C-alpha cells in the first residue's frame, strides 16, 4: 500500500511519517499493493486531527479522529478503519460477487464538514461515480456514517437518493420524468 502523509499547521517529521506508515501497514492485508492511502495531519488549537483516505479501485474509504496527541489520533483512526473493513467486507463482497465484481473491500464518498452558518460553497469534492444497487448505496451510506447518499441506480440508470428514516428504516427517492 502506498501511503502519502501531508500536514497543515504541523511539520511532518520523519518519525511521525514513519509511525503513520507503520500503523496503516496493518490495513495493507485488506488491499492490494497498488492501493493508495492519503494521511492528512492537522493541528487546530489543542486538537490533533488525522484524516485518512484510502482509494480502493475507484472507491474511497475514509476515517477521521481528533485527540490531544497526534500519535493517539493515528492509532484511533486506524482502529476505526479496521472496524469498518471488518464490519462491511463480507456484506460488500457478497453483493459484489452477485454482480460479478471481484473483491473490492470498501467504498466511501468523501464529504467535507462545513461549520459555517452561511449558505455558500467553500469546497468542491470530485469522486468516481459508478452505478450501484440500492443495497450497495445503503452500505456506502452506513460506511460514511451519513443520513443520506446520492448514487446512480444500476437498474434504472437514474440518479437516486437513499436516506435513513427516523424509525431506523431506509427511504429511496427516485426521479419521475
Secondary structure, DSSP 4 states (H G I P E B T S, - for coil): -EEEEEEESS---HHHHHHHHHHHGGGGGGS-TT-EEEEEEEEETTEEEEEEEEEETTEEEEEEEEESSHHHHHHHHHHHHHHHHHHHHHHHHHHHHHTT----------------SS-------------B-HHHHHHHHHHHT-SEEEEEBTTT-SEEEEEE-TTS-EEEEE---
